Amino acid sequence: MDVIRKPISYVGHLVLGWVGLLGGLGWMLFDTVVASRRLIGTGRPTRMAWTNVTAQMVRVGVRSIPIVSLVVFCIGMILAMQMSPVLESYGASAQVADIIAIAMFRELGPLVGAIVLTGFAGASIAAEIGTMVVSEEIEAMEAHAIDPVRYLVVPRVLAASIMTVCLAVIANIMGVLGGMFAATTIVGSMDSALYLNRSFDAITMHDFTTGLIKAGVFGAIIALLACYLGMNVKNGAEGVGNATTRTVVLTIVALTIVDLMFTAFFFSLDL
């Protein structure tokens, strides 16, 4: 019986864990939306230090610009060097600019920027809030009638959503520049003017807007998961480390799945 009971118990425990995670994220999203509505005046007005939002924007977004730019620039170079020989064999070496531009604006810019932001800021948010839980600062806030969601979660979600969109724009540009650098200097398949002209001609407004929509949702996912896992830390310092690790892993999985859903949806609409 143990041979049958243990696998069933393991699967049941795993399913309940995922259901609990999704349910908890759903409640936190609901609380965040309600608190955000109050902040912008559509509900009972509340106050929030907007300097906290700007501070989080600097911490989450501005400090991430160098690493995101470097990573995406290198990815653009890699794509150019990998695709140029294949396209050249078909006499379509100039198409490398079109492919990189569309891939960056639609997929790679928002997704890679969000993944880098997960390791740079998501883990930091989870560790920070988890430390506050361990040191009982969250309980102290609740004892003083301060809503942790309004004070901690909302600023981070707003900052992550806004700055992920900004980082996606920067990532798009750096990815195209990286492909241009490789195509014009290393591969030597075209000059920079031709490369930029083909890139601008290949991009449409739909490519740009769909990428920004994805980026905004990605930022909210990063902040929500980090805040939720941080607020549910247990077992002291060990729990903080586990929450940080789970934040990175679960966020990357969630970003990939959501990106697939967005891509399938936009594909069905011919966007």
C-alpha positions in Angstrom: 0.0 0.0 0.0 2.9 2.4 0.7 4.0 2.0 -2.9 0.7 3.4 -4.0 0.0 5.8 -1.1 3.3 7.7 -1.3 3.1 8.8 -5.0 -0.5 9.8 -4.6 0.3 11.8 -1.5 3.2 13.5 -3.2 1.1 14.4 -6.3 -1.8 15.6 -4.0 0.6 17.7 -1.9 2.1 19.2 -5.1 -1.3 20.0 -6.6 -2.5 21.6 -3.3 0.7 23.7 -3.1 0.2 25.1 -6.6 -3.5 25.7 -5.9 -2.6 27.5 -2.7 0.1 29.6 -4.6 -2.4 30.6 -7.3 -5.1 31.4 -4.8 -2.8 33.5 -2.7 -1.5 35.4 -5.7 -5.1 36.0 -6.8 -6.0 37.5 -3.4 -2.9 39.7 -3.4 -3.7 40.9 -6.9 -7.2 41.7 -5.8 -6.0 43.6 -2.8 -3.4 45.4 -4.9 -6.0 46.5 -7.5 -8.3 47.7 -4.7 -5.5 49.7 -3.0 -4.4 51.1 -6.4 -8.0 52.3 -7.2 -8.1 54.2 -3.9 -4.8 55.8 -4.6 -5.9 57.2 -8.0 -9.2 58.5 -6.5 -11.7 55.9 -7.8 -12.5 54.7 -4.3 -12.1 56.0 -0.7 -9.0 58.1 -0.9 -5.9 57.0 0.9 -2.4 58.3 1.1 0.8 56.8 0.0 4.3 58.3 -0.1 4.8 58.6 -3.8 8.5 59.1 -3.1 8.4 55.4 -2.2 7.2 54.6 -5.8 9.9 56.7 -7.3 12.5 55.1 -5.1 11.4 51.7 -6.2 11.5 52.8 -9.8 15.1 53.8 -9.4 15.9 50.6 -7.5 14.0 48.3 -9.9 14.5 50.0 -13.2 17.3 52.6 -13.4 19.9 50.4 -11.7 19.0 47.5 -14.1 19.6 49.5 -17.3 23.4 48.6 -17.7 23.0 44.9 -17.2 19.8 44.6 -19.3 21.5 46.7 -22.1 24.6 44.5 -22.0 22.7 41.2 -22.1 20.4 42.2 -24.9 23.2 43.8 -26.9 25.1 40.5 -26.8 22.0 38.5 -27.7 21.5 40.8 -30.8 25.1 40.1 -31.8 24.7 36.3 -31.3 21.6 36.3 -33.5 23.3 38.2 -36.2 26.3 35.9 -36.2 24.2 32.7 -36.1 21.7 33.7 -38.8 23.9 35.5 -41.3 25.7 32.5 -42.8 22.4 30.6 -43.2 20.6 33.5 -44.8 23.6 34.3 -47.0 23.4 30.7 -48.4 19.9 31.6 -49.6 20.9 35.0 -50.9 18.9 36.8 -48.2 21.7 38.1 -45.9 19.9 41.5 -45.6 17.0 39.7 -44.0 19.0 39.4 -40.8 18.0 43.0 -39.9 14.3 42.3 -40.3 14.4 39.1 -38.3 16.3 40.6 -35.4 14.2 43.7 -35.2 10.9 41.8 -35.2 12.2 39.3 -32.7 13.5 42.0 -30.4 10.4 44.2 -30.4 7.9 41.3 -30.2 9.6 38.8 -27.9 13.2 39.0 -26.9 13.3 42.6 -25.7 10.4 42.4 -23.2 11.1 38.8 -22.1 14.9 39.0 -21.7 14.6 42.3 -19.9 12.0 40.8 -17.5 14.1 37.7 -16.9 17.2 39.8 -16.1 15.0 42.0 -13.9 13.8 38.9 -12.0 17.3 38.1 -10.9 18.3 41.7 -10.3 15.2 43.1 -8.5 12.7 40.2 -7.9 15.0 38.3 -5.6 15.9 41.5 -3.8 12.2 42.3 -3.2 11.5 38.9 -1.9 14.5 38.9 0.4 13.7 42.4 1.7 10.1 41.6 2.5 11.0 38.2 3.9 13.5 39.8 6.3 10.7 42.2 7.4 8.5 39.2 8.1 11.2 37.5 10.1 12.0 40.6 12.1 8.2 41.1 12.8 8.1 44.5 11.0 5.0 43.4 9.1 3.1 42.6 12.3 4.2 46.0 13.7 2.8 47.7 10.6 -0.5 45.9 11.0 -0.6 46.7 14.7 -0.4 50.4 13.8 -3.2 50.0 11.2 -0.9 50.3 8.2 -1.9 48.1 5.4 1.2 46.2 4.2 -0.2 45.7 0.7 -0.8 49.4 0.2 2.6 50.4 1.8 4.8 47.6 0.4 3.2 45.8 -2.5 1.5 48.6 -4.5 4.6 50.8 -4.9 6.7 47.8 -6.0 4.0 46.6 -8.5 3.6 50.0 -10.0 7.3 50.6 -10.1 8.1 47.2 -11.7 5.3 47.5 -14.3 6.4 51.0 -15.4 10.1 50.3 -15.4 9.7 47.0 -17.2 8.0 48.8 -20.0 10.9 51.4 -20.1 13.5 48.6 -20.0 11.7 46.9 -22.9 12.2 50.0 -25.0 15.8 50.2 -24.1 16.3 46.4 -24.7 14.7 46.7 -28.1 17.1 49.4 -29.2 20.1 47.7 -27.7 19.2 44.4 -29.4 18.9 46.1 -32.8 22.2 47.9 -32.2 23.9 44.7 -31.2 22.7 42.9 -34.4 23.9 45.9 -36.4 27.3 45.9 -34.8 27.8 42.2 -35.6 26.4 42.4 -39.1 28.5 45.4 -40.1 31.8 44.7 -38.3 32.1 40.9 -37.7 30.0 39.4 -40.4 30.4 42.3 -42.9 27.2 41.5 -44.7 25.8 45.1 -44.9 26.5 48.7 -43.9 24.9 50.3 -40.9 22.6 52.6 -42.9 21.1 49.7 -44.8 20.7 47.7 -41.6 18.8 50.5 -39.8 16.6 51.2 -42.8 15.6 47.6 -43.0 15.0 47.4 -39.3 12.7 50.4 -39.3 10.8 49.2 -42.4 10.3 45.8 -40.7 8.8 47.1 -37.5 5.2 48.0 -37.3 3.2 49.7 -34.5 1.7 46.4 -33.6 5.1 44.9 -33.0 6.0 47.8 -30.7 2.7 47.9 -28.7 2.3 44.2 -28.2 5.8 44.1 -26.8 5.1 46.9 -24.4 1.8 45.3 -23.3 3.8 42.1 -22.5 6.4 44.1 -20.6 3.8 45.8 -18.3 2.3 42.5 -17.4 5.7 40.9 -16.9 6.6 43.6 -14.4 3.4 43.1 -12.4 4.1 39.3 -12.3 7.7 39.8 -11.0 6.6 42.2 -8.2 3.5 40.2 -7.2 5.4 36.9 -7.0 8.3 38.4 -5.1 6.0 40.2 -2.6 3.8 37.2 -2.1 6.7 34.8 -1.5 8.4 37.3 0.7 5.3 37.8 2.9 4.9 34.1 3.4 8.4 33.4 4.6 8.7 30.9 7.5 11.6 29.3 9.4 13.7 32.5 9.8 16.8 33.1 7.7 16.5 29.8 5.9 13.0 30.7 4.8 14.3 34.0 3.4 16.8 32.1 1.2 14.2 29.6 0.1 11.8 32.5 -0.8 14.5 34.2 -2.8 15.3 31.0 -4.8 11.6 30.2 -5.4 11.0 33.8 -6.6 13.6 33.5 -9.3 12.6 30.0 -10.5 8.8 30.5 -10.3 8.9 34.0 -11.9 11.0 32.7 -14.9 8.5 29.9 -15.4 5.5 32.2 -15.1 7.0 34.7 -17.5 7.6 32.0 -20.1 4.1 30.6 -19.8 2.4 34.1 -19.9 4.6 35.1 -22.9 3.4 31.9 -24.7 -0.2 32.8 -23.9 0.2 36.4 -25.2 1.9 35.1 -28.3 -0.8 32.6 -29.1 -3.5 35.3 -28.4 -1.9 37.9 -30.7 -1.2 35.2 -33.3 -4.9 34.3 -33.3 -5.7 38.0 -33.9 -3.1 38.3 -36.7 -1.2 41.0 -34.7 
